[in-house]
Amino acid sequence: MPISARNRLQGRVKHLTPGAVNTEVTGQLPGGADIVSIMTKASAEQLHLTPRMEVSAVITSSDVLMATDATAAHQVSRRVLSVRGPGLVTGCSSRI
């Protein structure tokens, strides 16, 4: 999937925590650090996310996106609210 963002981290889905509206997706980077993205439940379902699945965490100046090769059309942007430790985003909000 071609993309212009340079700050892309490869990893795997560690676990999914679905809620009534949003799903928290925790990814694990090769060095063992976790990165978390909160997206709508519908977006997580459209990405067909499953544990151990390869994903890219795409980071712009204020956003973290999760992407898979098969679902490039279903990207959802989120605004980072806070970062706790290296690579751990603790909250995001929708950007409309």
C-alpha positions in Angstrom: 0.0 0.0 0.0 1.8 3.2 -1.1 1.5 6.0 1.4 3.4 9.3 1.8 3.8 9.2 5.6 7.4 8.5 6.6 6.8 7.7 10.2 5.5 4.2 9.9 6.1 1.4 12.4 5.7 -2.2 11.5 4.3 -4.5 14.1 1.6 -7.0 14.9 -1.8 -6.7 16.7 -1.2 -7.8 20.3 -4.9 -7.6 21.4 -8.2 -6.0 20.7 -10.5 -4.5 23.3 -13.9 -3.9 21.7 -16.3 -1.5 23.4 -19.9 -0.5 22.5 -18.7 2.1 20.0 -14.9 2.1 19.8 -12.2 -0.7 19.8 -8.8 -0.2 21.4 -6.2 -1.9 19.3 -2.8 -2.6 20.9 0.0 -3.3 18.6 3.4 -4.7 19.5 6.5 -3.4 17.7 9.5 -5.7 17.0 11.4 -4.4 20.0 8.5 -5.3 22.3 7.1 -1.8 22.8 3.3 -1.4 22.6 1.4 1.2 20.5 -2.3 1.8 21.1 -4.9 3.1 18.7 -8.6 3.7 19.4 -10.9 3.5 16.4 -14.5 3.0 15.8 -15.7 -0.6 16.2 -16.9 -0.5 12.6 -13.4 0.6 11.4 -11.8 -2.3 13.3 -14.2 -4.7 11.8 -13.6 -3.3 8.3 -9.9 -3.8 8.8 -10.5 -7.4 9.8 -8.0 -7.0 12.6 -7.0 -10.2 14.5 -4.3 -10.9 17.1 -0.8 -11.5 15.5 -1.9 -9.9 12.3 0.8 -7.6 10.7 -0.1 -3.9 10.7 1.5 -0.6 10.2 1.2 2.2 12.7 1.3 5.3 10.6 2.2 8.4 12.7 1.9 12.0 11.5 2.5 15.0 13.7 -0.7 14.4 15.6 -2.3 11.2 14.3 -1.8 7.4 14.6 -3.4 5.2 11.9 -3.6 1.4 11.7 -3.4 -0.1 8.2 -3.3 -3.4 6.5 -2.4 -4.1 2.9 -5.9 -5.5 2.2 -7.9 -2.6 3.5 -6.2 0.5 2.4 -9.5 2.3 1.6 -10.7 2.0 5.2 -8.2 4.3 7.0 -9.5 6.4 9.9 -7.7 9.4 11.2 -7.5 10.1 15.0 -6.0 13.0 17.0 -3.4 11.9 19.6 -4.5 13.1 23.1 -1.6 11.8 25.1 1.5 9.6 24.9 2.7 7.6 27.8 6.3 6.2 27.4 8.0 5.5 24.1 5.4 4.4 21.5 2.4 4.1 23.8 -0.5 6.4 22.7 -3.1 6.4 25.5 -6.0 8.2 23.9 -7.2 9.5 20.5 -10.3 11.4 19.3 -12.0 11.6 16.0 -11.0 14.3 13.6 -13.9 15.3 11.3 
